[in-house]
Amino acid sequence: MTARMELTEKVMISVESKQVLYSLKQPGERLGDVVERIIKTRKRNELVEHLDRIAREGNFVPLDSDPEFAQIKKGAVRAGQH
């Protein structure tokens, strides 16, 4: 990580979990960096899953049926012809 945050707490974990964290550690990283990377990846994955769920289950209205979008699109086409 580029910016080091001040250490504030110790976290008790099992020996097995500590070994897994060490196995995920890249050169120059602290265990806290590994945990931050795991959290960031988890958040990103949760966002992608949320967006996928919306795409699957969402009830969308075609933009072409929206009069305001049609006007914007018409203006963009006209602007591109010049």
VENRA-V465203 format. One record per backbone hydrogen bond with DSSP energy under -0.5 kcal/mol. CO is the residue of the C=O (numbers start at 1). NH is the residue of the N-H. If there is no record, write none. Layout:
co & nh
CO & NH
CO & NH
This chain:
co & nh
2 & 4
11 & 13
14 & 18
15 & 19
16 & 20
17 & 21
18 & 22
19 & 23
20 & 24
21 & 25
22 & 25
26 & 29
30 & 34
31 & 35
32 & 36
33 & 37
34 & 38
35 & 39
36 & 40
37 & 41
38 & 42
39 & 43
40 & 44
41 & 45
42 & 46
43 & 47
44 & 48
45 & 49
46 & 50
47 & 51
48 & 52
49 & 53
50 & 54
51 & 55
52 & 56
53 & 57
54 & 58
58 & 60
62 & 65
63 & 66
65 & 67
66 & 70
67 & 71
68 & 72
69 & 73
70 & 74
71 & 75
72 & 76
73 & 77
74 & 78
75 & 79
76 & 80
77 & 81
78 & 81
78 & 82
79 & 82
